[in-house]
Amino acid sequence: MIHLEDFLRGFSIISLFIYFLQSLRKAISMASLCLSSPSSSSSSLPSPPPPPPLSWITSQLVLDRGEDRSFQDSLISTTCQEDDIVSEDVNLLRDHETQMEEKSMQENQHFEAYQKGLHDRYSSPGVDPAGGPVGKELDSLVMEKDAAENNSKGTTKLKKRPARLVLPEYYPKLEFGEKDRKLENMEFEDKGRDFCLASKKGRRQVMEDGYGIMTDILGDAKQAFFAVIDGHGGRAAADYVAENLGKNIVKALENVGKDEDDDHHQPLEQAIRQGYLVTDREFLSQQGVSSGACVASALLKDGELHVANVGDCRVVLSRKGVADTLTVDHRLSREDEKLRIENSGGFVHCRNGIWRVQGSLAISRAIGDLHLKDWVISDPEIKCLPLTSDCEFLIMASDGLWDKVNEQEAVDVVLRDGNSVESCKKLIDMSFGRGNMDDITVMVINLHNFLPN
């Protein structure tokens, strides 16, 4: 009997412990509800539910042994005290959350003051962006804010602000390049006794095409020199070639020997080649030059046509309405040019489908280009042919035309519209209409006046 009473007493203690755990769980759930809704008052909190009735075992123990009642009352009073402690903890958490909200509002006010100070400092005239009273006040605000944050984290180390960005004043002349830069003519045309010309700038900032014309050489109306020039890397090389190439070739022609036993083609070709090489050498002797130029030229002398070129400008002859291309472009797609550059120590690289010297320039011969002069030579290819009655006109143009218009199309346009400026402009419009973005220069030369008597 004694063992049964001990067992019942232990079981009653376990039941009271379970009841205590249930009460503690309910108190914790009430605390979480208070945290999730901080604005609610203590009066609105629901009253704790009444304790559940004692089990029949506990009731039997109470009836049988009166001294156990005092033990039960002590346990119940202990549970109530713990409920009061939990309620106090909930109130402390609520007070802490209220303090955090007040602190956050103060920080927001500091931040708004900081932003307003920045706006007032940069919008008001005469205030130094790098300092001044406003800057010092704002720095103190920021330091106070950083100190408050660090103190909340248990450290007193202040954050180091980065250097302040100084904004320059608005100056219209520095916007998008030079405002007072003189705009170049978008289109240009010229017409002479035996030629007509039209030129149009593409989408580049500077027009880099040029041309050179010399007529009545040495007082002979049947001697003339024409050149079309396509510059790259600036206008310096194109302007120099237009001014000096014809002069250097004519100067070399004055020194041609008069020995009738010699082949007269050889001295003429030598004079043209010397004119190109001298022009290149003199241009590179100047200080600070870096640009280059492609050239195609035609020398009419003694009833013959001498065509020379370096680069990708092209000369096309119309023979009874049929296009005859007299020049070959100096591009890296030519195997002979590629081998010449590789044999001289350079390399050829294909980028986006285009072969380039040293990975930069897409032509293999030009005047200028000092940084590539070991591989990009100025020695022209020369072709000579006699003028006959079926030779109608020449079309000389930069690569901006030939990239979009083929030779026969160009000849057909000139035949239909005649040797006029309008035909040159129509060819330019045709190329731009097909998507060209490069500068274009087109020159048409009437050969009838240069035929031998």
C-alpha positions as CSV (number, residue, x, y, z in Angstrom):
1,M,0.0,0.0,0.0
2,I,2.9,2.3,0.8
3,H,4.4,1.7,-2.6
4,L,1.2,2.6,-4.3
5,E,0.9,5.9,-2.5
6,D,4.5,6.7,-3.4
7,F,3.8,5.9,-7.0
8,L,0.6,8.1,-7.0
9,R,2.5,10.9,-5.4
10,G,5.2,10.8,-8.1
11,F,2.7,10.6,-10.8
12,S,0.9,13.7,-9.4
13,I,4.2,15.6,-9.4
14,I,4.7,14.7,-13.0
15,S,1.2,16.0,-13.9
16,L,1.9,19.3,-12.1
17,F,5.2,19.6,-14.1
18,I,3.4,19.0,-17.3
19,Y,0.8,21.6,-16.4
20,F,3.6,24.0,-15.7
21,L,5.2,23.4,-19.1
22,Q,1.8,24.0,-20.8
23,S,1.4,27.3,-18.9
24,L,4.9,28.4,-19.9
25,R,4.2,27.6,-23.6
26,K,1.0,29.7,-23.5
27,A,2.9,32.6,-21.9
28,I,5.5,32.4,-24.7
29,S,2.8,32.4,-27.4
30,M,1.3,35.5,-25.8
31,A,4.7,37.2,-25.8
32,S,5.1,36.5,-29.5
33,L,1.6,38.0,-30.2
34,C,2.6,41.1,-28.3
35,L,5.9,41.4,-30.4
36,S,4.1,41.0,-33.7
37,S,1.6,43.9,-32.8
38,P,3.5,46.5,-30.8
39,S,0.8,49.1,-31.1
40,S,-1.7,47.2,-29.0
41,S,-2.1,48.1,-25.4
42,S,-1.8,45.9,-22.3
43,S,-5.5,46.3,-21.7
44,S,-6.3,44.5,-25.0
45,L,-4.3,41.4,-24.1
46,P,-6.5,38.4,-23.7
47,S,-6.8,37.0,-20.1
48,P,-5.1,33.7,-19.5
49,P,-7.4,30.7,-19.6
50,P,-8.3,29.1,-16.3
51,P,-6.1,26.2,-15.2
52,P,-7.5,22.8,-16.1
53,P,-9.0,20.7,-13.4
54,L,-6.8,18.4,-11.4
55,S,-6.8,14.8,-12.5
56,W,-8.7,12.1,-10.4
57,I,-5.5,10.8,-9.1
58,T,-4.5,14.2,-7.7
59,S,-8.0,14.6,-6.2
60,Q,-7.7,11.2,-4.5
61,L,-4.4,12.1,-3.1
62,V,-5.8,15.4,-1.8
63,L,-8.7,13.6,-0.1
64,D,-6.5,10.9,1.4
65,R,-3.6,13.0,2.5
66,G,-4.4,16.6,3.6
67,E,-0.8,17.5,3.8
68,D,-0.4,17.3,0.0
69,R,-2.8,20.2,-0.4
70,S,-0.2,22.6,0.8
71,F,2.4,21.2,-1.6
72,Q,-0.1,21.7,-4.5
73,D,-0.9,25.2,-3.5
74,S,2.8,26.0,-3.5
75,L,3.3,24.7,-7.0
76,I,0.3,26.7,-8.3
77,S,1.6,29.9,-6.6
78,T,5.0,29.2,-8.2
79,T,3.3,28.9,-11.7
80,C,1.5,32.2,-11.2
81,Q,4.7,33.9,-10.2
82,E,6.3,32.6,-13.4
83,D,3.4,33.9,-15.4
84,D,3.9,37.4,-13.9
85,I,7.6,37.2,-14.8
86,V,6.7,36.4,-18.5
87,S,4.2,39.3,-18.5
88,E,7.0,41.6,-17.3
89,D,9.3,40.3,-20.0
90,V,6.7,41.1,-22.6
91,N,6.3,44.6,-21.3
92,L,10.1,45.0,-21.4
93,L,10.3,43.8,-25.0
94,R,7.5,46.3,-25.9
95,D,9.3,49.1,-24.3
96,H,12.5,48.2,-26.1
97,E,10.7,48.1,-29.5
98,T,9.3,51.6,-28.8
99,Q,12.8,52.9,-28.0
100,M,14.1,51.4,-31.3
101,E,11.3,53.1,-33.2
102,E,12.2,56.5,-31.6
103,K,15.8,55.9,-32.5
104,S,15.0,55.1,-36.1
105,M,12.9,58.3,-36.4
106,Q,15.9,60.3,-35.1
107,E,18.2,58.7,-37.6
108,N,15.8,59.5,-40.4
109,Q,15.7,63.1,-39.3
110,H,19.5,63.2,-39.3
111,F,19.5,61.7,-42.8
112,E,17.0,64.2,-44.1
113,A,19.0,67.0,-42.6
114,Y,22.1,65.6,-44.3
115,Q,20.3,65.4,-47.7
116,K,18.9,68.9,-47.3
117,G,22.4,70.2,-46.4
118,L,23.8,68.7,-49.6
119,H,21.2,70.2,-51.7
120,D,21.6,73.7,-50.1
121,R,25.4,73.5,-50.4
122,Y,25.5,72.6,-54.2
123,S,22.5,74.7,-55.2
124,S,23.6,77.9,-53.4
125,P,26.3,80.1,-55.2
126,G,29.6,80.9,-53.7
127,V,29.9,77.8,-51.5
128,D,33.1,75.7,-51.8
129,P,32.0,72.1,-52.6
130,A,35.1,70.8,-50.8
131,G,34.5,72.5,-47.4
132,G,32.7,75.4,-45.8
133,P,30.4,75.6,-42.7
134,V,27.8,73.5,-44.3
135,G,30.3,70.8,-45.0
136,K,31.6,70.7,-41.5
137,E,28.1,70.5,-40.0
138,L,27.2,67.6,-42.3
139,D,30.4,65.9,-41.4
140,S,29.5,66.1,-37.7
141,L,26.0,64.7,-38.5
142,V,27.5,61.8,-40.3
143,M,30.0,61.2,-37.5
144,E,27.3,61.3,-34.9
145,K,25.3,58.8,-36.9
146,D,28.2,56.5,-37.4
147,A,29.1,56.7,-33.7
148,A,25.5,55.8,-32.7
149,E,25.6,52.8,-35.0
150,N,28.9,51.7,-33.7
151,N,27.9,52.1,-30.1
152,S,24.9,50.0,-30.7
153,K,27.2,47.3,-31.9
154,G,29.6,47.6,-29.0
155,T,32.5,49.3,-30.8
156,T,33.8,52.9,-30.9
157,K,35.6,52.8,-34.2
158,L,34.4,55.5,-36.6
159,K,34.0,54.8,-40.4
160,K,36.2,56.8,-42.7
161,R,34.3,58.6,-45.4
162,P,35.5,58.5,-49.0
163,A,36.8,61.6,-50.6
164,R,34.0,64.0,-51.7
165,L,33.4,64.2,-55.4
166,V,33.8,67.7,-56.7
167,L,31.5,68.5,-59.6
168,P,32.8,71.0,-62.1
169,E,30.7,74.0,-63.2
170,Y,28.7,73.6,-66.4
171,Y,30.7,75.0,-69.3
172,P,29.0,74.8,-72.7
173,K,32.2,75.1,-74.8
174,L,33.4,71.8,-73.4
175,E,30.3,69.8,-74.2
176,F,30.6,67.3,-77.1
177,G,33.9,68.7,-78.4
178,E,34.6,72.2,-79.5
179,K,31.5,74.3,-79.9
180,D,33.2,76.9,-82.1
181,R,34.7,74.3,-84.5
182,K,34.1,75.3,-88.1
183,L,31.9,72.8,-89.9
184,E,33.2,71.4,-93.1
185,N,31.2,71.3,-96.4
186,M,29.3,68.1,-96.6
187,E,29.4,68.0,-100.4
188,F,31.8,69.5,-102.9
189,E,31.9,69.6,-106.7
190,D,34.2,70.9,-109.4
191,K,34.3,71.0,-113.2
192,G,37.0,71.8,-115.7
193,R,37.6,71.5,-119.4
194,D,38.3,67.8,-119.4
195,F,37.0,66.6,-116.1
196,C,34.2,66.8,-113.6
197,L,34.2,65.8,-109.9
198,A,31.9,65.4,-106.9
199,S,32.8,64.6,-103.3
200,K,30.7,63.9,-100.2
201,K,31.7,63.4,-96.6
202,G,30.5,60.2,-94.9
203,R,29.9,59.8,-91.2
204,R,33.4,60.6,-90.0
205,Q,34.0,63.8,-88.2
206,V,36.6,65.0,-90.8
207,M,36.5,64.7,-94.5
208,E,39.6,62.7,-95.4
209,D,39.3,62.4,-99.2
210,G,41.1,64.7,-101.6
211,Y,42.1,65.2,-105.2
212,G,44.8,66.7,-107.4
213,I,44.6,68.2,-110.9
214,M,47.3,69.6,-113.1
215,T,46.5,70.6,-116.7
216,D,48.6,72.1,-119.6
217,I,51.8,70.6,-118.2
218,L,54.9,72.3,-119.6
219,G,52.6,74.3,-121.8
220,D,51.2,71.3,-123.6
221,A,47.3,71.1,-123.6
222,K,47.5,67.3,-124.2
223,Q,49.5,66.7,-121.0
224,A,47.6,66.5,-117.7
225,F,47.8,64.8,-114.3
226,F,44.7,63.7,-112.2
227,A,44.7,62.0,-108.8
228,V,42.0,60.8,-106.3
229,I,43.2,60.5,-102.7
230,D,41.6,58.6,-99.8
231,G,43.2,59.6,-96.5
232,H,43.1,57.7,-93.2
233,G,44.1,58.8,-89.7
234,G,43.4,62.4,-90.5
235,R,43.7,64.9,-93.4
236,A,47.4,65.7,-93.1
237,A,48.6,63.0,-95.6
238,A,45.8,63.6,-98.1
239,D,46.4,67.4,-98.1
240,Y,50.1,66.9,-98.6
241,V,49.7,64.4,-101.4
242,A,47.2,66.6,-103.2
243,E,49.6,69.5,-103.1
244,N,52.9,67.8,-103.9
245,L,52.5,64.5,-105.8
246,G,51.8,66.1,-109.2
247,K,54.6,68.6,-108.7
248,N,57.1,65.9,-107.8
249,I,56.1,63.7,-110.9
250,V,56.4,66.7,-113.3
251,K,59.7,67.6,-111.8
252,A,60.9,64.1,-112.3
253,L,59.6,64.2,-115.9
254,E,61.8,67.2,-116.7
255,N,64.9,65.0,-116.0
256,V,63.8,62.2,-118.3
257,G,66.5,61.4,-120.9
258,K,66.0,62.2,-124.5
259,D,67.9,59.2,-125.9
260,E,65.6,57.8,-128.7
261,D,67.3,54.4,-128.5
262,D,66.0,53.9,-125.0
263,D,62.5,52.6,-124.3
264,H,60.6,55.8,-123.5
265,H,58.2,53.9,-121.3
266,Q,60.9,53.1,-118.8
267,P,61.9,56.7,-118.0
268,L,58.2,57.7,-117.6
269,E,57.5,54.9,-115.2
270,Q,60.7,55.8,-113.3
271,A,59.6,59.4,-113.0
272,I,56.1,58.4,-111.7
273,R,57.6,56.0,-109.2
274,Q,60.1,58.6,-108.1
275,G,57.4,61.2,-107.6
276,Y,55.5,58.8,-105.3
277,L,58.6,57.9,-103.3
278,V,59.8,61.5,-102.9
279,T,56.3,62.6,-101.8
280,D,56.2,59.8,-99.2
281,R,59.7,60.6,-97.9
282,E,59.1,64.3,-97.7
283,F,55.9,63.9,-95.8
284,L,57.4,61.5,-93.3
285,S,60.3,63.9,-92.7
286,Q,57.8,66.4,-91.1
287,Q,57.4,66.4,-87.3
288,G,54.4,64.7,-85.7
289,V,52.9,63.1,-88.7
290,S,50.9,59.8,-88.3
291,S,48.3,59.7,-91.0
292,G,48.4,58.0,-94.4
293,A,46.8,58.2,-97.8
294,C,45.8,55.9,-100.7
295,V,46.3,57.4,-104.2
296,A,45.2,56.5,-107.7
297,S,46.7,58.8,-110.4
298,A,46.5,59.1,-114.2
299,L,49.2,60.9,-116.3
300,L,48.2,61.7,-119.9
301,K,51.2,62.4,-122.1
302,D,52.0,62.0,-125.8
303,G,48.8,60.1,-126.5
304,E,49.4,57.6,-123.7
305,L,47.8,56.9,-120.4
306,H,50.0,56.1,-117.4
307,V,48.0,54.9,-114.4
308,A,49.6,54.3,-111.0
309,N,48.1,53.5,-107.6
310,V,48.9,52.7,-104.0
311,G,46.1,51.5,-101.8
312,D,42.5,50.8,-102.8
313,C,41.5,53.8,-104.9
314,R,40.6,52.6,-108.4
315,V,40.7,53.7,-112.0
316,V,38.3,52.3,-114.6
317,L,38.4,52.9,-118.3
318,S,35.3,52.8,-120.6
319,R,36.1,51.2,-123.9
320,K,33.0,51.4,-126.1
321,G,30.8,51.2,-123.1
322,V,32.6,48.3,-121.5
323,A,34.3,48.7,-118.1
324,D,38.1,48.0,-118.0
325,T,39.6,48.1,-114.6
326,L,43.2,49.5,-114.9
327,T,44.3,49.2,-111.2
328,V,44.5,46.4,-108.7
329,D,43.7,47.2,-105.0
330,H,46.6,46.7,-102.6
331,R,44.8,44.7,-99.9
332,L,45.9,41.8,-97.8
333,S,43.6,39.4,-99.7
334,R,46.3,39.4,-102.4
335,E,48.7,36.5,-101.8
336,D,51.6,38.4,-103.2
337,E,51.1,41.3,-100.9
338,K,50.6,39.0,-97.9
339,L,53.9,37.1,-98.7
340,R,55.8,40.4,-99.2
341,I,54.8,41.6,-95.7
342,E,55.5,38.3,-94.0
343,N,58.9,38.0,-95.7
344,S,59.8,41.5,-94.5
345,G,59.1,40.5,-90.8
346,G,55.5,41.7,-90.4
347,F,52.4,39.7,-89.8
348,V,48.9,39.7,-91.3
349,H,45.9,39.2,-89.1
350,C,42.3,38.6,-90.1
351,R,39.8,40.4,-88.0
352,N,36.0,40.4,-88.7
353,G,36.7,39.0,-92.1
354,I,39.2,41.7,-93.1
355,W,43.0,41.1,-93.4
356,R,45.1,43.7,-91.7
357,V,48.8,44.6,-91.5
358,Q,50.0,44.2,-87.9
359,G,46.3,43.8,-87.0
360,S,45.5,47.5,-87.8
361,L,45.6,48.7,-91.4
362,A,43.5,47.0,-94.1
363,I,45.8,48.1,-97.0
364,S,49.3,47.0,-97.9
365,R,50.6,50.1,-99.7
366,A,50.1,53.8,-99.0
367,I,51.9,57.2,-98.6
368,G,52.5,58.0,-95.0
369,D,51.8,55.6,-92.1
370,L,55.1,56.1,-90.3
371,H,54.4,53.4,-87.7
372,L,53.9,50.7,-90.4
373,K,56.5,52.0,-92.9
374,D,58.5,48.8,-92.7
375,W,55.6,46.9,-94.4
376,V,53.3,49.4,-95.9
377,I,55.3,50.7,-98.8
378,S,54.7,53.7,-101.2
379,D,56.1,52.0,-104.3
380,P,53.2,52.2,-106.9
381,E,52.1,49.7,-109.4
382,I,52.1,51.4,-112.9
383,K,50.3,50.5,-116.1
384,C,50.8,52.2,-119.4
385,L,48.5,51.9,-122.5
386,P,48.1,53.9,-125.7
387,L,44.9,56.0,-126.2
388,T,42.8,54.9,-129.1
389,S,39.4,56.1,-130.5
390,D,37.5,53.5,-128.5
391,C,38.8,55.0,-125.2
392,E,35.9,57.2,-124.0
393,F,36.5,58.3,-120.4
394,L,38.1,57.4,-117.1
395,I,36.3,57.0,-113.8
396,M,38.6,57.5,-110.8
397,A,37.1,57.1,-107.3
398,S,37.9,56.2,-103.7
399,D,36.9,52.9,-102.2
400,G,33.7,54.4,-100.8
401,L,32.2,54.0,-104.3
402,W,33.7,50.7,-105.3
403,D,32.6,48.9,-102.1
404,K,29.0,49.3,-103.2
405,V,29.0,50.0,-106.9
406,N,30.7,47.7,-109.5
407,E,32.7,49.0,-112.4
408,Q,30.1,48.3,-115.1
409,E,27.3,50.0,-113.2
410,A,29.5,53.1,-112.9
411,V,30.2,53.2,-116.6
412,D,26.6,52.7,-117.5
413,V,25.6,55.7,-115.3
414,V,28.2,58.0,-116.9
415,L,27.2,56.9,-120.4
416,R,23.5,57.6,-119.7
417,D,24.0,61.0,-118.0
418,G,27.1,62.1,-119.9
419,N,30.4,63.4,-118.6
420,S,28.9,65.8,-116.0
421,V,28.9,66.5,-112.4
422,E,25.4,65.1,-112.2
423,S,26.7,61.7,-113.1
424,C,29.3,61.8,-110.4
425,K,26.7,62.9,-107.8
426,K,24.4,60.1,-109.0
427,L,27.1,57.5,-108.4
428,I,27.7,58.9,-104.9
429,D,24.0,58.8,-104.1
430,M,23.9,55.2,-105.4
431,S,26.6,54.1,-103.0
432,F,25.1,55.9,-100.0
433,G,21.8,54.5,-100.8
434,R,23.3,51.0,-100.5
435,G,24.6,51.6,-97.0
436,N,28.0,53.2,-97.6
437,M,29.3,55.3,-94.6
438,D,32.7,56.2,-95.9
439,D,33.8,59.4,-97.7
440,I,33.4,59.3,-101.5
441,T,35.2,61.2,-104.2
442,V,34.4,60.5,-107.9
443,M,36.1,62.0,-110.9
444,V,35.2,61.5,-114.6
445,I,37.9,62.4,-117.2
446,N,37.0,62.9,-120.9
447,L,39.8,61.3,-123.0
448,H,38.8,62.6,-126.4
449,N,40.9,65.7,-126.1
450,F,44.0,63.7,-125.2
451,L,43.9,61.4,-128.3
452,P,46.9,61.6,-130.6
453,N,46.5,63.6,-133.8
